[in-house]
Amino acid sequence: MIAVKAECDGKSIILPPTGRFPKGAVIVVFEEEEPSRDETAWRALAARGLEAAYGEREPEYPLSLVKEPNAEYLPSKKAT
């Protein structure tokens, strides 16, 4: 699955020039709406709450301090 950002002129979907798809490809379209003023305010409030909860100087905790590990946890692969 790939994600491609396209635009709509009101009648047609305009794909970027590099958007090449194989014959028979299934394309799913989602409408991206601008967030409302309320949603923007809620997002800003949530971001400030996270910033307050985790400081810039938050220490890294070693695994030895974990009392009950989550057996279902899969660490994310960091991009290199």
VOPAGU-2260 file (C-alpha; in pm, 1 decimal, decimal comma):
REM VOPAGU-2260
SITE   aa  ch    i         X         Y         Z
SITE  MET   A    0       0,0       0,0       0,0
SITE  ILE   A    1     128,4     346,4     -85,7
SITE  ALA   A    2      -3,9     691,0      -4,6
SITE  VAL   A    3     -10,5     964,0    -268,5
SITE  LYS   A    4    -136,2    1316,0    -207,7
SITE  ALA   A    5    -365,0    1433,6    -487,1
SITE  GLU   A    6    -595,1    1730,3    -537,9
SITE  CYS   A    7    -946,2    1770,2    -670,1
SITE  ASP   A    8   -1061,9    2046,2    -904,4
SITE  GLY   A    9   -1427,3    1981,1    -819,6
SITE  LYS   A   10   -1475,8    1726,8   -1097,4
SITE  SER   A   11   -1155,9    1523,6   -1129,1
SITE  ILE   A   12    -885,4    1388,7    -902,8
SITE  ILE   A   13    -546,9    1526,4   -1006,9
SITE  LEU   A   14    -258,7    1292,3    -926,6
SITE  PRO   A   15      99,1    1416,1    -902,5
SITE  PRO   A   16     305,6    1362,2   -1221,0
SITE  THR   A   17     507,0    1085,7   -1052,4
SITE  GLY   A   18     191,8     890,6    -957,8
SITE  ARG   A   19     214,1     572,6   -1163,7
SITE  PHE   A   20     -12,5     282,2   -1088,1
SITE  PRO   A   21     -23,7     -64,6   -1238,0
SITE  LYS   A   22    -320,6    -160,4   -1454,9
SITE  GLY   A   23    -608,2    -274,1   -1233,9
SITE  ALA   A   24    -476,7    -102,8    -920,6
SITE  VAL   A   25    -739,9     -31,5    -656,5
SITE  ILE   A   26    -728,6     331,8    -544,3
SITE  VAL   A   27    -902,0     443,6    -225,3
SITE  VAL   A   28    -978,4     814,8    -186,2
SITE  PHE   A   29   -1013,7     994,6     147,9
SITE  GLU   A   30   -1129,9    1351,7     187,2
SITE  GLU   A   31    -896,7    1555,3     405,4
SITE  GLU   A   32   -1088,0    1834,0     576,7
SITE  GLU   A   33    -940,8    2138,6     741,8
SITE  PRO   A   34    -974,6    2103,3    1120,1
SITE  SER   A   35   -1235,4    2322,8    1285,0
SITE  ARG   A   36   -1132,2    2595,0    1528,1
SITE  ASP   A   37   -1246,1    2373,8    1816,7
SITE  GLU   A   38   -1044,7    2076,7    1691,2
SITE  THR   A   39    -736,8    2294,8    1647,3
SITE  ALA   A   40    -778,5    2425,1    2002,9
SITE  TRP   A   41    -817,5    2070,1    2142,4
SITE  ARG   A   42    -506,1    1953,5    1957,1
SITE  ALA   A   43    -305,7    2247,0    2093,7
SITE  LEU   A   44    -429,4    2175,0    2445,9
SITE  ALA   A   45    -332,7    1807,4    2413,8
SITE  ALA   A   46      13,4    1899,2    2283,6
SITE  ARG   A   47      69,4    2136,9    2576,7
SITE  GLY   A   48     -38,8    1862,7    2817,6
SITE  LEU   A   49     213,3    1619,5    2669,9
SITE  GLU   A   50     486,4    1881,7    2680,6
SITE  ALA   A   51     413,5    1939,3    3049,0
SITE  ALA   A   52     410,2    1565,2    3124,2
SITE  TYR   A   53     740,3    1487,2    2952,8
SITE  GLY   A   54    1014,2    1740,3    3001,0
SITE  GLU   A   55    1308,5    1793,4    2770,3
SITE  ARG   A   56    1536,2    1648,1    3034,5
SITE  GLU   A   57    1320,7    1340,3    3098,8
SITE  PRO   A   58    1556,5    1052,8    3181,9
SITE  GLU   A   59    1562,7     729,5    2984,4
SITE  TYR   A   60    1456,5     448,6    3211,8
SITE  PRO   A   61    1642,7     116,6    3180,9
SITE  LEU   A   62    1446,9    -204,5    3123,3
SITE  SER   A   63    1567,1    -327,2    3463,7
SITE  LEU   A   64    1318,2     -84,8    3625,0
SITE  VAL   A   65    1020,6    -239,8    3445,4
SITE  LYS   A   66     830,2    -450,1    3698,6
SITE  GLU   A   67     581,3    -613,6    3461,6
SITE  PRO   A   68     679,6    -611,6    3092,6
SITE  ASN   A   69     413,2    -602,0    2823,5
SITE  ALA   A   70     449,9    -935,1    2640,1
SITE  GLU   A   71     266,7    -794,2    2334,2
SITE  TYR   A   72     495,8    -490,3    2293,1
SITE  LEU   A   73     682,0    -473,4    1962,6
SITE  PRO   A   74     943,4    -198,1    1943,8
SITE  SER   A   75     913,3      28,8    1641,8
SITE  LYS   A   76    1185,1      20,6    1378,6
SITE  LYS   A   77    1356,8     357,5    1359,4
SITE  ALA   A   78    1434,5     495,2    1016,1
SITE  THR   A   79    1804,7     521,9     947,0
